[in-house]
């Protein structure tokens, strides 16, 4: 099945003639998306209105675009400006059937790797719930929060939102421009016309309405001993194993190459559940991995396993625009 998935994903960004066989299914998908959105717009399907403002972070494509680092950035920005944020996520494929308050020690197999990473880095309450409305009610009732960040909720119209932020992969953009399964689109590109803020992760072709977001990798820390840190450029000119089980592993690999690090790449499917054998090699070379993968590997860490810490850089104008939107919403409520 993974091989079939790889073939389909490859044709999203490197179109093949046979891809047109999927066109009828993509049209059907488009039709269902339009009908569903129309039903919510007409209030034929129930929507939940949170007692506190809701910021939705999402994308219109399948695969990693950099939402999780941005959510961490937003939580830290809001805290620095006097807000008390809480994060609500559905978890990977909605496998959580209850409402779970996530901690840095939660099992990634249960709550998802991204939720554990958020609990590690965002410094605010994180709840995973299959139904986001239930999660929001729970986090507002039992935690001292006055604003919600909904992780990956752009298409979840059952939750009314006050601010929408869409994240775009600056390198791959929208692939072949078609909807699932022929292309990577969850919604048509026109959907971006209605969001409040557009953030582009990487790439060079940034439009006037878009804000460029850069992932910065400067530090690494020991997987087994997080207090032990090194500058990432310590590995410049050296050969390392690079591990990535994320939506777009090549972005991580290229970041390391750009720093002059010689890598032996090991790409895994997004949300891959690692075993010790996956990160152990016959040689003695260092192993660098993403933070998202690290939360699933810490129980079998070795001294040579290092985690690349990622921070997000956004212009001050983005911060100002978001904070202004929130202030206007608070006055309007």
N, C-alpha and C positions, 0 to 999 in steps of 0.2 A: 504493500500500500504506500509506503514511504517513497518508493521508486516512482509510482504513478504520480504522487503529489509533486515530486521534483520535476517531472516532465511537464506537468501542467503549469507550475510556477515559472519554469524556464520560458514557456511560450508566452507568458504574460509580458515579459520584458524583452524577449527575442522572438517576435511573432513567427509562427510557422503556418503554412498553408492549411494543415490539418486542423488548426485552431478554429477554423470557420465551422467545423462540425459541432462546436459548442455554442454557436451563435443563437440557435433557437432557445436554448436553456437560459442564456443571458437575457434575452428579451423577456422570457417568462419571469426571471428574477426581477427585472426592471419593473414589470407590471405589478408584481406583488409588493415591491417597495413603495411604489406610487400609491397603491390602494391603501396600504397600511398607514402611510403618512397622512393621507386624506382623511381617513377615519379618525385619527387623533386630532387633526385640525378641526374637524366638525364635532369633536367631543363625543363621538359615537363609541370610542374606547376611553376607559377611565384614565385620568392623569392625576398624579399626586403633586400637591403644592407644598413644599417644605416651609416650615415656619422661619427658616433662616435662608439667606441667599445661597444659591447653588451655582458653582462654576463647573461646567462640563468640559473635560479634555478628551479629545478623540481624534479620529481620522476617517477618511472615506475609502481607504485602501486596506487590504489585508496585509498583515506582516508588520514588522517593527519599524516605527518611524521616530522613536525617541520620546514616547509619551511618558514613560516612567521617570526618567531624569527631569522632565519638565514639571511633572506633578510634585516631585521633591523640591524643585526650585520654587514653585508657587507656594507650597506650604511654608517654606523658610521666608519667602518674601512677605507673606501675610503675617506671620508671627513677628517679623521685624517691624511691622507697621501697626502693631497693637491688636491684631485679630487673633481669634482662637479657632484655627481651622481643624476640621476633621476630614478624613478621606474615606470614601465609600467605593468599594470595588465589587464586581460580580465574581471575581476569581476566574481561574482558567476554565473555560467552557461551562461555567456555572455549576461546577460539580459540588459545591457546598450547598447542602440542603437546609441548613439552619443559619443563624447569625453568629459570626465568630469575631470576637475582638482579637486582633492579631498582635502578637508580640515578636520581638527579634528571635524568640526561641520556638515559635510556632513551626509546625511541620509543613514544609513547602509542598509536600504531596497532597496535603489537605487544603491549604488555603491559597496555594500558588506561590511560585518563586517571587513574582513581582510584589505581592502583598508583604512578604517577609522583608524584602528589600526596602519597601516603603516604611515599614515599621522600624527598620534599622536606621534609616536616614532622615525621614521627614520630621521626626520629633513632635508628632501629634498623634491622636487616636486614629487607628486604621481598622475599619470593619469590612469584612467580606460577607456578602449576603446574596443569595440567588435572586431575591427580589430587592432591588435597590431601595424601593420605598420603605420596606421593613427595616433595612439597614440604616436609612436616614433617621427614621423615627427612633431607633434604638440608640444611635450615637448622639442624637440631640437630647434624648431623655436621660441618658446615663453618663454623659461626658460633658464637660464644660466647653462646648463649641458654639461659635456664633456664625460660622460660614462653612459650607461643605464643598469639597472638591470631589467630583464624580469622575473616577478613573475609567477611561474608555467607555463613555456613555453617550457619544454623539448620536447614535441611532436608537437610543433607548428613550423613545418619546413618551413613555409612561411616567417619566419624571419631568416636571416643568423646570426649566432652567432660566437663570438670570443672565449668565454670560456663557458664550460658547467659544472655545478655543480649539481650532483644528491644527493638527500637526501634519506637515507634508515632508516626505522623504525627498530632499533636494537632489539626490543623485538619480533615483529611479522615477521620481514624480508619480505619474499615473499609469505607467506601463503602456500597454497598447490602447488604453482609453476605453476598454470595454468592461462591462460588469461581470461579476461572478456567473459561471465558472470560466468563461472565455478570457476574462481579464481580472485584475485585482480589485476593481471598484465595488464598494459596498453600496454606494449611492453615486448618482451622476456628479460630474465635476461642478455643475451649476449649484449644487448644494452649498458650496463654499461661499457663494454670494451672500448667504444669509448669516454666516457666522460673524462674531464680533472681532475676533483676532485670528490672524493666520500666521503660523510659525513654521519656518522652513528649516529643517535640520540638514545642514551641509549644502553642497551644491553652490553654484555661482550665479545662476539665472534667477535673481530675486526681483519680483515685480514691486511696484511702488506700494501696493497694499500689504505686502508680505514683510515679515520680520525675520531676519536671519538669526538662527540659533546655532551656536558652536559647542560641540562637546570637547571639553578640555581634559586631557589626561596628563597629569604631572606627577602623581604619587602612586606608589604601590604599597600594599601592606601584606604581611604574612598571613596566609589563610589560617594557620594554626595559632598565631600570636598577633592579633590585629594591632597591638600597640607597637609592633616592630615595623617601621616604615623605611622606604627608600625613595629617592627621586627616580622617576621612570627612566630618565636619561642614563641611569647607571647601566642599563642594558644596551645602550647605543653601541653598535659595532659587535654585539654578541649575538649568538644564535640561541633562540628559545623555542619551546613549544607554545603555541597560542591556541587556546580553547575558547570556543564560542558556541553556545546553544541558544541563540537569539534569533529574532526575525530576519535579520540581515547580517550574518557573520562577517561578510566582506568589509563592512564599515569598520569593525573592530580591528580586523587584520590590517587594513590600510592605515589606520591611525598609528599602529605600531611601526609599519614600514616607513611612514613619513618621519618617524623619529630616528631612522637609521638602524632599527632593530631587525636583524635577520630572523625570520620566523619560519617555523614548520607548522602550517595551519591545520587545525582539526575542527571542522565544522560539524555541528550536530543540529538536529531539528529544534525548533523553538520549544521551550518548556521541557526539554529532554531531561529524563531522570537518570543522573549519572551513577555509575558504580565505580569502585576503586580502580578497576581495570581500565576505565575510560581515560583516566588522568595519570596513569602510571606508564612509564616508558623504560626501555632497556638501558638507555643512556643516563647520564647524570645532568642533563641540561635543565635549566630553570623552566618552570611552567607558569605562564601568565594566563589569567582568565578574567572574564567579566564579573562584575559584582552580582549580577543576576544569577550566574551559574555558581558562584561561590557559596551562596546560601544553601545549595544542595550538596556541596562537597566538603563542608567544614568538619564533618564527623570522621572523614578519612584523610585529613590533610597531612601532608608531609612537609618537611622543612623547605623543599624547593618549590612549593606552590605559593604563588603570589597573586594578589588580586589588584587589578587596575582600577583605581578610584576615578570616577568620572564626575565632573562638575559641568554645569551649563552656564554659558555666557550669553546674555541678552542685552540689548541696548537699554539705556535708562528710559528711552521713550516708550518701550514696551511696558515697563513697570508703571510709569506714569499713566499710560492709557488704561491699564487694568485697574489701578487704584481709583481712577476717576470714574470708571464704569461702576465699580462697587459702591462708591459714595453716592452716585446718582440713584442707584437701585435702593440703597438704604433710605434715601429721602423719599423715594416714590412709594415704598412699602407702608 
